[in-house]
Amino acid sequence: MNVYDIIIKPVLSEKSFAGINSKNYTFKVHKDATKPQVKKAVEEIFKVKVEKVNIANYKGKPKRQGRHEGKQSDWKKAYVWLTKESKAIEFFEGLQ
């Protein structure tokens, strides 16, 4: 799996914005990605040093469209902490 396939998109929520000042970032990642893969991908894409990675799995919600029933896809979220001496991720600096 390519490093650009692992990180899908950043999670932009009120809770994730609160962690930006302390170099804590949140990303939606590939469903099969592991902690070491996420760490390597963030370090390679953003040129930073990662201290710790936590991952949370989310089940897709059931949805209805009229009489048709379905389910959203399951997904995975990664919480990434950078080291103190690492620079901040530039993408998130403009969002504060």
C-alpha positions as CSV (number, residue, x, y, z in Angstrom):
1,M,0.0,0.0,0.0
2,N,1.4,3.4,-1.0
3,V,1.8,6.1,1.7
4,Y,-0.6,8.3,-0.1
5,D,-3.3,5.6,0.0
6,I,-3.1,5.3,3.8
7,I,-4.0,8.9,4.7
8,I,-7.4,9.6,3.1
9,K,-8.2,13.1,4.5
10,P,-7.9,15.2,7.7
11,V,-10.8,15.2,10.1
12,L,-11.9,18.8,10.6
13,S,-14.0,19.0,13.7
14,E,-14.2,21.2,16.8
15,K,-12.4,18.5,18.9
16,S,-9.6,18.1,16.3
17,F,-9.1,21.8,16.1
18,A,-8.5,21.9,19.9
19,G,-5.5,19.6,19.6
20,I,-3.7,21.5,16.8
21,N,-1.9,23.8,19.3
22,S,-0.5,20.8,21.1
23,K,0.6,19.2,17.8
24,N,-2.2,16.6,17.9
25,Y,-3.7,15.9,14.5
26,T,-6.6,13.7,13.4
27,F,-6.9,11.9,10.0
28,K,-9.3,9.5,8.3
29,V,-7.1,6.6,7.2
30,H,-7.5,3.4,5.1
31,K,-9.5,0.7,6.8
32,D,-6.6,-1.8,6.8
33,A,-3.9,0.7,7.9
34,T,-1.8,-0.1,11.0
35,K,-0.2,2.3,13.5
36,P,3.3,1.8,12.0
37,Q,2.0,2.4,8.5
38,V,0.2,5.6,9.6
39,K,3.3,6.8,11.4
40,K,5.5,6.2,8.3
41,A,2.9,7.9,6.0
42,V,2.6,11.0,8.1
43,E,6.4,11.4,8.5
44,E,6.9,10.9,4.8
45,I,4.1,13.1,3.5
46,F,4.4,16.0,5.9
47,K,8.2,15.8,6.7
48,V,7.6,15.7,10.5
49,K,8.6,13.4,13.4
50,V,5.7,11.4,15.0
51,E,5.8,10.5,18.7
52,K,2.6,8.4,19.0
53,V,-0.4,7.1,17.0
54,N,-3.7,6.0,18.3
55,I,-6.3,4.4,16.0
56,A,-10.1,4.1,16.4
57,N,-12.4,2.0,14.3
58,Y,-15.9,3.2,13.5
59,K,-18.9,1.2,12.3
60,G,-21.0,2.6,9.4
61,K,-24.4,3.9,10.3
62,P,-27.6,2.3,8.8
63,K,-29.3,4.6,6.3
64,R,-32.6,4.6,4.4
65,Q,-33.6,6.2,1.1
66,G,-37.4,5.7,0.9
67,R,-38.0,1.9,1.2
68,H,-34.4,1.0,0.4
69,E,-32.1,0.2,3.3
70,G,-28.3,0.3,3.3
71,K,-25.3,1.0,5.4
72,Q,-22.5,3.5,5.3
73,S,-19.0,2.1,5.0
74,D,-16.9,1.3,8.1
75,W,-14.0,3.6,8.6
76,K,-10.9,4.2,10.7
77,K,-9.6,7.4,12.4
78,A,-6.0,8.0,13.5
79,Y,-4.9,10.4,16.2
80,V,-1.3,11.5,15.6
81,W,1.0,13.3,18.2
82,L,4.1,15.0,16.9
83,T,7.3,15.3,19.0
84,K,8.0,18.6,20.8
85,E,11.0,19.5,18.5
86,S,9.0,18.7,15.3
87,K,7.6,21.5,13.2
88,A,3.8,21.8,12.9
89,I,1.9,20.6,9.8
90,E,1.5,23.6,7.5
91,F,-1.9,22.5,6.2
92,F,-3.5,22.9,9.6
93,E,-1.8,26.2,10.5
94,G,-4.1,28.3,8.2
95,L,-7.2,26.7,9.8
96,Q,-6.7,28.1,13.3
